[in-house]
C-alpha cells in the first residue's frame, strides 16, 4: 500500500526513467518555495509522472510493458488506504488524462476497475475535452 509521504519514493522506485526530470523539479521547487514546507507530491506527479504517461500513450511505438506498469501503479494508488494518495491520483493524474481527448480515449481503455471508478467521478465534474486539442508535447 502506498502512503502519501512515501508516494514520490515509490514512484521513483517503480519508474526510474523519470529520475532526471525529477531532479530538475527538485531544483525548481527549492528555488520557488524557498523556506516553505512542501513535500512536492502534486508537483512531481503533475510535472514528471503525468507527462511521462502522456508521452507513453502518444508514442507511435508504444511500450505496452511500461504502459501496463503505469496503469497497475495507478490502480494501486486507487486502492490505497491513504485518502491523500487517492486524492493525488484523482486531482493530479486523472484530471490530467481527462484534459486531453486523445489521452482520455487511450487511457480509459487501459484503466483497471478502481481507477476507472475514480475516473468516472472526474468525468462527472470536468467537461469533455475538445477533440482537436493536442497535448503540448505531441506537436
N, C-alpha and C positions, 0 to 999 in steps of 0.2 A: 504494500500500500504506500502511496505517495503522501508526503506531508508538505504543507506549503513552505515551510522553512527549508526543506531539503530538495524541493522540486527542481531547482536550477541545477544542482549537482546531479540529480537523476537524469535530467535532460542531457547534460554534457556526457554522462557515462554512456547513455544509450546512443547518442548522436555526436561522436567526437568530431565529425566533419564540420560542425558549426563552431568549433572552438576558436578559430581565427576571428570570425565575426563577433563572437562573444567577447574576446579580448578587446576588440575595438569599442564595443559597447561599454565595457568596464571603464575604459579611459574616458569615454563621453560622459558616463554617469558621474565619475569622480570630478570632472571639470564642471559639469552642470549643477550637480547637487552638493556643492562644497558645504561641508559641515552639517548636512542634513542626513537624517537616517532614511535609508531606503534599501530594501532587500533587492529591488530591481526585478522581481519576478515578472511583472507585467511587461516591463520594457524588454527584458530578454526574450520573452515569448513572442512579443509583437515584432520586434526588430530582428530577431535571429530565427526563431523557430517558424513563425508564420511565413516569412519569406522563403525559408527552406522548403516548407510544404508546398507553397505556391510554385516554386521553381521545379520541384519534383513532378507536380501534376501537369505543368505546362511543357515540360521537356518532351521533345519529339521522340526521343529514345528513352522511354520510361523505364525506371529501375523498379520493377514490381516488388522485389525483396525489400528495398528501402521504403517503398510506399506502404506495404503491409506492416512493416515495423512501426511506421508513423501512426497508422490507424490502430494498432494494438496499444501503443503508448497512450493515444487519446482515450481509448476505451478504459485503460487502467486509471486514467485521470477521472473519467466519468463515474467509476465505481468506488473512488476513494472515499473513505470515511470522513476525510477532512473537507468540510464545506468550502473552504477557501480554494482548495485545488479544483473543485468542481466549478466554482465561480470563475477562476482563472481560465479554465477550459471554455466556459460559455462566453464570457465577455471579451476574451482576447482571441482565442483561436477560432471558435465557431462564428463569432461575429465577423471576423476577417474573411472566412470562407463564404459567408453569406453576402459579403460586399461585392463579390465578383461572380457574375453569372457562370463563366466557364469553370471557375474553381468550385462553385457550389454544385454545378452539374456533375462534375467528375467526382468530387469528394463524397457527395451524398450516396453514391452507389457503393462506396468503399467503407462507409461507416458501419461500425458494429452496433448492436442494439441499444446500449445505454447512451452512447454518443449520439445516436440518431434521435433518441428521446429529447436530449438537451438541444439538439439542432432544431427539432420541431418547435421547441419553445422559442428559440431565437427567431425562427421564421414567423412566429406569431406577433412579434413586435418590430421586426425590421422589414422594410419594404423589399419586394423582389428587386434585385439589381438589374440595371439596364443590360440588355443582351449584347449591345455593341461595345460596352465599356471593357477595356482590357487592363489587366494589372500593369503597373508601371514597368515591370521588368520583362514583360512579354513583347515589347515593341523593339 
